[in-house]
């Protein structure tokens, strides 16, 4: 196994700022198990870059915007495993990343979907990535997965980062998240351990493929 560079959150933010200042279009993918801190890191990176370089220069585009709708999951009988690798429009996400990476801002504004946790559904056409954007930060569980079409992502991304954190901390974060969105403590912990836990095992097995580890 090759040696991976390990960074603190502050060091990762500084690295992202340097990428943005270099010019051109960079797309950074942040992978990690559920609750590892991917979204928090992505938001901090984008906030810091925008603060330094101006509005529109950095944009966060989450993989979660490619969740299948709940109605589709009901039809497929997969609502109880929402978040598993087969509950996303993987081909759609890879196509968007390819477009973001290849256009380098020459294709006009690209519109990406977001995920609304209040209603637990993806929302199409929610995130604008304008031509002047030099840093796109996209985070999700399966950016390093080795099955098709996910395995195409590392070659499309400028850098791949993997968030790592102690399991106890990660599970506590998930329990809190699920409770904030309506589950009681028992149901929240059961989902965090049984459903998110299966996804975490799959994600963790591929984190060695990242170019950088970030301790969150």
C-alpha positions, 0 to 999 in steps of 0.5 A: 500500500502506498504512503498517504499524506495525512493532514489536519483540517486546517492543513487541508483547508490551506491545501484547497486555498492553494489549489484555488489560487493556482487558477484553472478548474480543480475538482476535489472529491472528499470521501468517507464513511457516514458521519466522518465529517465530509460535509463539514470539511467541504463547507469549511473549505468553500467558505475559506476560499470564497472569503479569500478570493470572492463569491462564486470562486468555490462551490460545494456539490454534494454526491447526496444530490444523486440520492434516488427519490423516496418513491423510487426507493419504495418501488425498488424495495430499498427505502430501508437501505437508503444510503447504500451504494445502489440507492444513488444515480451513480451514472448521473453523478459520474457524468456531472463530475466529468462535465465539471472537470472537463469544461473548466468553466467554458460550458457556461453555468452548470446546474447540480442537484442538492439534497434537502434533509428537511424533506429527505429528498434530492432537489434538482437544479439547485446548485449553480457552478458558474464559469468563474468557479475555480474550485469545486468540492464534492463529498460523498460516501462512494467516491473511492468505490471500486465498482462501475461506474464509481471507479471512474471518479479518481481519474476525473478528480484533481485530488481525492481526500478521505475523512477519517475519525474514531468510530465512536465519534462518528456514530455519535454524530450520526445519532445526533443527525438522525434525531434532529431529523425526527427519529427517537434515540433508539431508532437513531442509534439503530440506523447509525449502527445497522444501516449506516454501519454497513455502508461505513464498512464498504466505504472504509475498505476503499479509503486507501485509494485516496491521495490524502487522509484528513483527520476530522 
